[in-house]
Structures are given as structure tokens and as C-alpha cells.
Amino acid sequence: MKKYYLFLLCIFLANTQVFSQQSIPFKIAPLGLNTGIDQNQDMYLADLSGDGSLTFEPSFQIGYEYYGKDNTSLKFIQGIGRDQMKKFYGFSQILLRYSFVLDKKNNVTLGIGPNFQFRNTWSSYSNYTDEGIFKTIANTQYKIFWLSGEIEYNHFVNRNFDFSISLNHTHPYTVAIFIGFKYYLTRKTTFCETCPSYH
């Protein structure tokens, strides 16, 4: 898997142009969507649904995205928040992404890459079941998922901003819907920059 990502990265760098777009996404997420596979789901303290499938997990993420060709990019994401047990958690993702253009103002982007997840340990709870997923250092549990991803929808607002929604892998069996914006440090566009509707 590591060699596969290295191969993809080499292809991306080989296709990178001298001038590329760069953006900084910032998003928040109030909820976590849980699959039901977690053996500890019945003990979630932030449960909103009664069965642990929906939990209150206030989180935010910030990132940096560097574009190669118009439809390809490399993205780093750092997210932190409060997990299902009301403890601190975080995730770090590096993604190789491809964008599918829907029209001039809308696109959907798919990304794959490794995901490093960490949280304050749950082992202090007497009814906690260790599934053997996490390793532990001091009071922190952590895990690297070599195959993870992101699905993102973007809507053009103006030359500097996109409205953005993404689905991110935040815990082993959980995804969260993040909503926010993407600020462009540099941007190439086919829009008419002198037209009043562009600004």
C-alpha cells in the first residue's frame, strides 16, 4: 500500500504545472455517523439516536490543498474534536484527489490516502471492549489506516471562496459531514474576471 501511494504521488508531481492553484479549507462538523460495527457503540456518551448511530461530535478541520493539473490535487487535512465518549480526538489525512466537474460552479472531488487517527484512551471505562484496533502510548490510542478517503462537494462563490461539504473518515467505524468554505491563495479560473457577476 505504501508503494502504491508513492507511485501515485510520483505521477502527480510529474504532472504538476509551474503555476498551480492553492487553497485552505476550513470546515466544522456537529455530528458523527456510526456504522454499528463498533463493539463499544452501546456505551457512547454522546448518543443522539438511542442506538449510537448518530452522535454529537463537535469537530473542525483545516487543511492545505495544492493542485497539479486542473482536476488533480494533493491535500493535507488536520481535524480535531470531541468523540463519541466526549473525549478529545483527532485525525490527519494526506489525500491524492481527482475532481469531477459538474458545471462551471460545481464539482465533486474524490480523494484517497492514509489517515492517522488518535484519541484519549477509552480503556478507563470498565465496560470498554478492546477490539485490537488501536495501539496505546501513555493516555493516547492511535491507528494508521493506509486506505481511507474523502468525498467533497464544492460550489463556486467568488474568485476567493468556495462553499464546501465533505464526508470524512474520523474514527474506525465513523464518518462525519463537514461544512465550511475553501479559501484560494491562488486560483486559475475560466470565469470572466471583468464581469460584475464574478465579483
ZIVEN-V749370 format. One record per pair of residues at least 12 apart in sequence whose ideal C-beta (glycine too) atoms are under 8 Angstrom apart, sorted by the first residue. I is the first residue (numbers start at 1). GAP is how many residues later the second one is. D is the distance in whole Angstrom. If there is no record, write none. Layout:
# ZIVEN-V749370
I GAP D
I GAP D
This chain:
# ZIVEN-V749370
1 145 4
1 146 7
2 144 7
5 91 7
5 108 7
5 109 7
5 141 8
8 88 5
9 65 8
9 87 7
12 56 5
12 60 6
12 62 6
12 84 6
13 55 7
15 53 5
15 54 5
15 57 7
16 52 4
16 53 8
17 51 7
17 52 7
19 167 7
19 169 7
20 46 6
20 47 5
20 48 6
20 166 7
21 44 8
21 45 8
21 46 4
21 52 8
21 163 6
21 165 6
21 166 5
21 167 6
22 42 7
22 43 7
22 44 6
22 45 7
22 162 7
22 163 4
22 164 5
23 41 8
23 42 5
23 44 8
23 139 8
23 159 5
23 160 6
23 161 5
23 162 6
23 164 7
24 38 7
24 39 7
24 40 6
24 41 8
24 158 7
24 159 5
24 161 7
25 36 7
25 37 7
25 38 5
25 40 7
25 50 8
25 52 8
25 139 6
25 141 8
25 155 7
25 156 7
25 157 4
25 158 8
26 34 7
26 35 7
26 36 5
26 37 8
26 154 5
26 155 6
26 156 8
26 157 7
27 33 7
27 34 5
27 137 6
27 138 8
27 139 6
27 151 4
27 152 6
27 153 3
27 154 8
28 30 8
28 31 7
28 32 5
28 33 8
28 150 7
28 151 6
28 152 6
29 28 7
29 29 8
29 30 5
29 31 7
29 32 8
29 52 7
29 139 8
29 141 8
29 147 4
29 148 6
29 149 4
29 150 7
30 26 7
30 27 7
30 28 6
30 29 8
31 17 7
31 23 6
31 24 7
31 25 7
31 26 6
31 145 7
31 146 7
32 14 8
32 22 7
32 23 4
32 24 8
32 25 4
32 51 8
32 52 6
32 138 6
32 139 7
32 142 5
32 143 8
32 144 5
33 20 7
33 21 7
33 141 7
33 142 5
33 143 7
33 144 7
34 18 6
34 19 5
34 20 7
34 21 6
34 50 7
34 137 8
34 139 6
34 140 5
35 138 5
35 139 7
36 15 8
36 16 7
36 17 6
36 137 8
37 136 5
38 14 8
38 93 8
38 134 7
38 135 5
38 136 8
39 90 4
39 92 6
40 82 7
40 88 6
40 89 6
40 91 8
41 12 8
41 43 8
41 132 8
43 42 8
43 82 7
43 84 6
43 85 7
44 40 4
44 41 7
45 39 7
45 40 5
45 41 5
46 36 7
46 37 8
46 38 5
46 39 7
46 40 6
47 37 8
52 32 7
55 29 5
55 119 8
57 24 6
57 25 6
57 26 6
57 27 7
57 113 7
57 119 6
58 23 6
58 24 6
59 20 6
59 21 7
59 22 3
59 23 7
59 30 8
59 111 7
59 117 6
59 119 8
60 19 7
60 20 7
60 21 7
60 118 8
61 16 5
61 17 7
61 18 4
61 19 8
61 107 7
61 117 6
62 15 8
62 16 6
63 12 6
63 13 6
63 14 4
63 15 7
64 12 5
65 32 8
65 117 8
70 29 8
70 118 7
71 27 6
71 28 5
71 29 8
71 30 7
72 24 8
72 25 7
72 26 6
72 27 7
73 23 8
73 24 5
73 26 7
73 36 8
74 20 8
74 21 7
74 22 6
74 23 7
75 18 8
75 19 7
75 20 5
75 22 6
75 36 6
75 75 8
76 16 8
76 17 7
76 18 6
76 19 8
77 14 8
77 15 7
77 16 4
77 17 8
77 18 7
77 73 7
77 91 7
78 12 7
78 13 8
78 14 5
79 12 5
79 13 8
79 14 8
79 89 7
79 91 7
79 99 8
81 89 8
83 36 6
83 88 7
84 87 7
84 90 7
85 37 6
85 40 7
87 32 6
87 33 4
87 35 7
88 31 7
88 32 5
89 28 7
89 29 7
89 30 4
89 31 7
89 81 7
89 82 7
90 27 7
90 28 5
90 29 7
91 24 6
91 25 7
91 26 5
91 27 7
91 77 7
91 78 7
91 79 6
92 23 7
92 24 4
93 18 8
93 20 6
93 21 7
93 22 5
93 23 8
93 55 6
93 57 7
93 75 7
93 76 8
94 19 5
94 20 6
95 16 3
95 17 6
95 18 4
95 54 7
95 55 6
96 15 6
96 16 6
96 17 6
97 12 5
97 13 7
97 14 4
97 53 8
97 55 8
98 12 6
98 13 8
104 52 7
104 86 7
104 87 7
105 50 6
105 51 4
106 47 7
106 48 7
106 49 6
106 50 7
107 46 8
107 47 5
108 43 7
108 44 7
108 45 5
108 46 8
109 41 8
109 42 8
109 43 5
109 44 8
109 45 7
110 39 7
110 40 8
110 41 6
110 42 8
111 38 6
111 39 4
111 40 8
111 41 7
112 35 7
112 36 7
112 37 5
113 35 7
113 36 7
114 30 6
114 31 7
114 32 5
114 33 8
114 34 7
115 29 7
115 30 5
115 33 3
115 54 6
116 26 7
116 27 8
116 28 5
116 29 8
117 25 7
117 26 5
117 27 8
117 28 7
117 53 7
117 54 6
117 55 7
118 22 6
118 23 7
118 24 4
118 25 8
119 15 8
119 21 7
119 22 5
119 23 8
119 52 8
120 19 6
120 20 7
120 21 8
121 15 6
121 18 5
121 19 7
121 20 5
122 19 7
123 13 7
123 18 8
133 39 5
143 29 7
145 24 7
145 27 8
148 21 5
149 20 7
150 16 6
150 17 7
150 18 5
150 19 7
151 15 7
151 16 5
152 12 6
152 13 7
152 14 4
152 15 8
153 12 5
153 13 7
154 28 6
156 35 8
157 24 8
158 40 7
158 41 6
159 25 7
159 28 6
159 30 7
159 32 7
159 34 7
159 39 7
159 40 7
160 23 6
160 24 6
160 27 7
161 20 5
161 21 7
161 22 6
161 23 7
162 19 7
162 20 4
162 22 8
163 18 6
164 15 8
164 16 6
164 17 6
164 18 5
165 12 7
165 13 7
165 14 5
166 12 5
